[in-house]
Amino acid sequence: MATQFTLDVQPRTVLGKQVKHLRTQGLIPATVYGKGIEPASVQVNGRAFMAVYRKAGKTAVIELHMGAARQAAFVQAVQRHPLTRDIIHIDFKVVDLRKAIHVDVPVVTVGVSPLVARGDALINHALNTVMVEALPADVPQHIDVDVSGLDALDKTIHVRDLPPSPTYRILTDGDEVLISLTPVRAVVAEGPVEEVPVEPELIRRERAKEEEEE
């Protein structure tokens, strides 16, 4: 069972352009929606949200507390300001804990490839996420991929190489490449090219004229 996170949210009456006043108070406007429920406009304390989001990300269930109501949800989307990168809106998607869902789960490398350690290669992430089917509370926050076995440039790790789990099923095609190696090609520094002096056009013409006279 994944770690359970909780977050307090309050009903929001401020809508439209007026939400900018919420942000000056440290509040972030948000929307809670899901199958079978009416979308609700809410607001959440920015610091409280970030404390939870840093740990939960988009793959862990967050129990939203709105008064006496409790709703299990994922962070579906986070909208940021294009310049400041501050969070300006959040979408929470309510889920049924009894029904399996499909979620993109991040892939994280562990271990060290001998070639990478020697500086002969770089890790290439062909896929950063894989699609997983699981009950909401069983969705992994990430899936570890051990790259220590990549000791040759022609070796790769495919989705089918991921270990099976009793709590989730990977839906991404098993033939898809997850991790490969990219060789580091040394750049050979070329020395300065020696310039061969070229005779001026006028001198060449004079020589040609002298040879004709002889």
Buried (B, 14 or more C-beta within 10 A) or exposed (E): EBEEBEBEBBEBEBEEEEBEEBBEEEBBBBBBBBEEEEEBBBBBBBEBBEEBBEEBBBBBBBEBBBEEEEBBBBBBEBEEEEEEEEBBBBBBBBBEEEEBBEBBBBBEBEEEBBBBEEEBBEBEBBBEBBBBBBBBBBBBBEBEBBBEEBEEEEBBBBBEBBEEEEEBEBBBEEEEBBBBBEEEEEEEEEEEEEEEEEEEEEEEEEEEEEEEEE
